[in-house]
């Protein structure tokens, strides 16, 4: 399947990391879709003249790794599970192919906008370095000086963009997560699940990618890689409440033969 997807991507024009202006969207609204990977070739074929694809060193599918941090009582996870606004998410993201590393803070405000800030760090750094701590303090991250690793995830990403519409699309496949919270060492893999995020300044359901996805009979679904990773690996822990995510869990169970060990 991966080779077929690479073939689909060969029909797109490409862009580089510094080529986006309107489609950069560090402040945005997101629409998410989750579906089985067999739909992806049709979707890509339907939009290959509407978007460009990020290309780095002749690669159009990039490897990502993220280490998420939370408090000892899982404040960030709990706020998301409860549907509370003005919540944070903290991670260190490693762009494996380009060997770059960033501390990233995502803030979801009460207007349902996601605001992402990040600062680059050295490969041997983490959130406990001085510049990481100062960065989080400036953003008023709760308990920034007392966060602990909670989950590590990796996946492959395709990044599409339309400068004309000011729209970005990320397509994540082959998601792997490992729990690092409370001494757990459980792991799960979603080899046949695709997670698409359509990022816009204002929500429009009528852009080419949204129409192509709906043509496959797929509807939007709220999804957090961090929260679902916690559910799939740590649901038996008393702090990991799953009420808000039961619908998503059932959806994943229908479209994927996921594995957890």
PEQUI-V968633 format. One line per field, one symbol per residue. burial: # if it has 24 or more other C-alpha atoms within 12 Angstrom, else .. Layout:
BEGIN
burial=???
END
This chain:
BEGIN
burial=....##.###.#.##....#..###############.##########.#######...############..########.....#########.....########....#########....###...##.##..#.##.##.################..##################...#################....#######..#.#.################....###.##..##.##...#.#...
END
